[in-house]
C-alpha cells in the first residue's frame, strides 16, 4: 500500500493547474496496488506533456519521482511548483485482547493483498 500525504504547492502558471490538481486529489489517499500508483505517475507525466505547450519536452518542466516524493520541477529543475510525499506501508499491527501487546497481523504486498501471518513475529 502506498499512502500519499503532505501535498505542497507554490504559485505556478495556469498551464500547470491540471497537473497540480491531480497531485492535490491524491493527498491523504492511498493506492492499495503499487501498480496503480505507477499508473498515476504515468498519467501525471502525460498531463504535463499535453498541457505545458512543449515545455515538458524542452525540460523546462520536469516530473521527478524519488523514493518518497513526486515533484513537478520548473526552471530547468532549479525550483518546484508542487510536490507530494508518499510512504509504502508493508505491515499492519493489531493489539491482542489478552496481554495488550501489539503483533504484526499481516503483510501488505505490492498487489494490494493482505497476507496474514500464521505465526507471531
PEZIVEN-V642992 format. One record per backbone hydrogen bond with DSSP energy under -1.0 kcal/mol. CO is the residue of the C=O (numbers start at 1). NH is the residue of the N-H. E is the energy in kcal/mol with one decimal. If there is no record, write none. Layout:
co={CO/CO}
nh={NH/NH}
e={E/E}
This chain:
co={1/2/3/4/5/8/13/14/16/17/18/19/20/21/24/26/29/31/33/34/35/36/37/38/39/40/41/42/43/44/45/46/47/48/52/54/55/55/56/60/62/64/66/66/68/69/70/71/72/73/74/75/79/81/82/83/84/85/87/90/92/92/94/101/103/105/106/107/109/110/113/115}
nh={89/31/87/28/85/83/16/17/20/21/22/23/24/25/27/29/4/2/37/38/39/40/41/42/43/44/45/46/47/48/49/50/51/52/55/58/60/61/59/76/73/71/68/69/86/66/84/64/81/62/79/78/74/10/72/8/70/5/3/108/105/106/103/96/94/117/92/115/112/34/109/107}
e={-3.2/-2.9/-2.1/-1.3/-2.0/-2.7/-1.9/-1.9/-2.6/-2.6/-2.0/-1.8/-2.4/-2.1/-1.3/-1.7/-3.1/-2.7/-1.3/-2.3/-2.3/-2.0/-2.2/-2.1/-2.4/-2.5/-2.3/-2.2/-2.5/-2.2/-2.3/-2.3/-2.0/-1.1/-1.4/-1.5/-2.2/-1.4/-1.2/-1.3/-3.0/-2.7/-1.5/-1.1/-1.9/-2.7/-2.3/-2.9/-2.7/-2.5/-1.8/-1.3/-2.3/-2.9/-2.6/-2.6/-2.6/-3.0/-2.6/-2.8/-2.0/-1.3/-2.8/-2.7/-2.3/-2.3/-2.7/-3.2/-2.2/-2.7/-2.4/-2.6}
